[in-house]
Amino acid sequence: MNKVKAVLIKFGSWLKERARRLIVFLKKSPEMIPITSLVVSFLVYSLNLTDISDTTAKIYGSFMGLCSFVTMLFMILSFVCMLSAFPKRKKPNALMIVLMMAMYAVVIAADVLYYIRIENALTRAESPIKLTESTMYIWSAQNVVVIHIITVVITMALVLLEPLIAKLLRKINTTVELEDSATMEEIELSEDE
């Protein structure tokens, strides 16, 4: 029982040290929070591109292909804007942030239009598309578009709140307290005598 307790205590202290190091890293580079959110948003969309392409080919609604192209293009270009918006140890670049927000607005509009086209195809009066086992990719694409909109909105919020997040992170105490500091002072004093 004591070995299990010792292992748990050791794991807890290891986990605590990893969390402290993560906070120190984020204190030095708070821009990594919105960048990570952008990576997640990009992966949500790009890893499900097969379902989106199949849905576009099946429904063949107006501007569906253009919407998916614009979304993918602007998500890739927003990486360039994101990296230019937060240079190391300098003020954020307002022009890049405005450009990035405009790109995200276009991405959200394209996703909403894509979602509407899917809904129209599923609910139209003349020969609506039925969701069967062979067409479940349409349902998957619809969900991906909704999740992508949510992750892009979260990314926008994190970009706009980055200065506030940086200030809050600076207030977190990440100093390591040494346990035997009193004995070190005694040793130093005894050597001086």
Secondary structure, 3 states (H helix, E strand, C coil): CHHHHHHHHHHHHHHHHHHHHHHHHHHHCCCHHHHHHHHHHHHHHHCCHHHHHHHHHHHCCCCHHHHHHHHHHHHHHHHHHHHHHCCCCCCCCHHHHHHHHHHHHHHHHHHHHHHHHHHHHHHCCCCCCCCCHHHHHHHHHHHHHHHHHHHHHHHHHHHHCHHHHHHHHHCCCCCCCCCCHHHHHHHHHHHHC
